[in-house]
Structures are given as C-alpha cells and as structure tokens.
Amino acid sequence: MTIEEEQQFRDQIAQSILPYAVNMTMDQVKNIIESVEQQNPNLPEGFGNMLLEQILVAKSKLVSQG
C-alpha cells in the first residue's frame, strides 16, 4: 500500500467502522472481523489483523481525546 492508500484506509475506518466499534468490546470486534474473513476468502492474508490494529489505534485516539 502506498502512503496515500493507507491514509484512505484509515479515513474509511474512522468514517464507517469506528462509530460502531467505539461501543463494542475487543472480543466483539475480533469476532466480526473473523466472520468477515471467513465469508470473504479472497481477502489478503493478514487483512483482519491490519484492520483490527487500525480500529484499536483509532479507538484509543478517540478515547484519549475525550
């Protein structure tokens, strides 16, 4: 991924996923990601881990801003 693509990915997470994930537990987020990976075997290897990491970073930034 280019730097621009990574930023677009982060922005998309912040706009579409974070509003839901902020009220979810870590286990709930993991379960959803695992379910999506199982339903979409064409996703690149490691996509779920990368997505989880980005959600956690965005969620922690949101919480720290209070």
N, C-alpha and C positions, 0 to 999 in steps of 0.2 A: 504494500500500500504506500502511496505517496503521502507526504505530509498533508496535502490538501484533502485527500481521501480520508485520512484518519480524522481530520477535523470535521468533515462532513458526517462521518460515522458517530463521533461524539455528540455533535449537534442533533443528529437524528435520535440518539438515545435520550438526550435531555428533553427533546420535544415530545417524543411518543411513548417512551418506556418509563422514564423517571417519575412522571406524575402518578403512575400506578405502583412502581417499585418502592417508592418512599414509604408507603403504608404497609409494606409486606415484610415478612421475616426473611432472613437469609435462606432458610430452607425452602420457603415458598418460591423465591426467585430461582433457586437452583432446580427445583422440581419442574418449573415451567420451561427453563432452558433445556433440561434433559428431554422433556416431552417434545419440544420443537425439534431438537436434534434427531430424535427417533423418527419423527414424522417427515423429516427432510434429510435423507441420507446423502444428498448431493452437496450439503454444506461442507466447506473446507474443514479439514482436521484442525482442531483447536479453536474453532469459531466460538463454541459455547464458553470456553474458558476466557477468551478475549472479551466476549460480551459481558460475562459476569464481572470481570475485573473492571470494565468501564462503568458498569452500573454501580459497583461498590464505590469507585472513586467519585462519581458524580453524586451519589447519595451522601457520602461523607462530606463533600464540599458544601452541599445544600444544608446539611445539619450544622456544620461549623459556622455557616453564615447566619444561622439562627433566624 
